């Protein structure tokens, strides 16, 4: 099992914005493993919210590392809402 305090570093590599939503691409690093994700961010309907998804292969890798993928994705989403991310320049 993993510690809830285990560090997750979230990197945003691309953002495509519209009036209400933004499509987001990036990756997070947990225990040295880089995991790519896609997401959508809502900024005006009921406050800030983010939905992040990863591939089935990425979920399997997280499971093999002893993590519950849904728990990790919630932590990534929370970091994004709180602005605890690294924005990479293109």
C-alpha positions in Angstrom: 0.0 0.0 0.0 1.1 3.6 -0.5 1.2 6.6 1.7 -1.4 9.3 1.0 1.5 11.8 1.4 3.4 10.2 -1.4 4.5 12.8 -3.8 2.8 13.3 -7.2 4.3 15.9 -9.5 1.8 17.1 -12.2 3.1 18.5 -15.5 0.8 20.2 -18.0 2.2 20.0 -21.6 -0.7 21.4 -23.7 -3.9 23.4 -23.1 -6.6 24.2 -25.6 -9.1 26.7 -24.3 -12.6 27.7 -25.1 -15.2 29.9 -23.4 -16.1 27.4 -20.7 -13.8 24.4 -20.9 -10.2 23.6 -21.6 -8.7 20.4 -22.9 -5.6 19.5 -21.1 -2.7 17.1 -21.8 0.1 16.3 -19.5 1.7 13.7 -17.3 2.3 13.0 -13.6 5.2 11.4 -11.9 4.7 9.1 -9.0 7.4 6.9 -7.5 9.6 7.7 -10.5 7.0 6.5 -13.0 5.8 8.9 -15.7 2.1 8.5 -16.5 0.5 10.5 -19.4 -3.1 11.8 -19.0 -5.8 13.7 -20.9 -8.3 15.9 -19.2 -10.9 18.5 -19.4 -11.1 21.5 -17.0 -14.3 23.5 -16.3 -14.0 27.0 -15.0 -17.4 28.6 -14.7 -20.1 26.0 -14.0 -20.3 25.5 -10.3 -16.7 26.6 -9.7 -13.5 25.0 -10.9 -13.5 21.3 -11.7 -11.1 18.9 -13.6 -11.6 15.4 -15.0 -8.5 13.4 -15.8 -8.3 10.1 -17.6 -5.5 7.7 -18.4 -5.2 4.7 -20.7 -6.0 1.1 -19.5 -2.2 0.3 -19.8 -1.4 3.2 -17.5 -4.1 2.0 -15.0 -2.5 -1.5 -15.1 0.9 0.0 -14.5 -0.4 1.9 -11.4 -2.0 -1.3 -10.1 1.2 -3.2 -10.5 2.9 -0.5 -8.5 0.4 -1.1 -5.7 -1.8 2.0 -6.3 -5.5 2.3 -6.7 -5.7 4.2 -10.1 -8.9 6.1 -9.2 -7.4 7.4 -6.0 -4.3 8.6 -7.8 -6.4 10.4 -10.5 -8.5 12.2 -7.8 -5.2 13.4 -6.3 -4.0 14.6 -9.7 -7.3 16.4 -10.3 -7.1 18.1 -6.9 -3.6 19.3 -7.6 -4.8 20.8 -10.9 -7.7 22.6 -9.3 -5.4 23.9 -6.6 -2.8 25.0 -9.2 -0.1 22.7 -7.9 1.2 21.9 -11.3 4.2 22.6 -13.5 3.3 24.3 -16.8 5.8 23.3 -19.5 6.6 25.7 -22.3 6.4 24.6 -25.9 
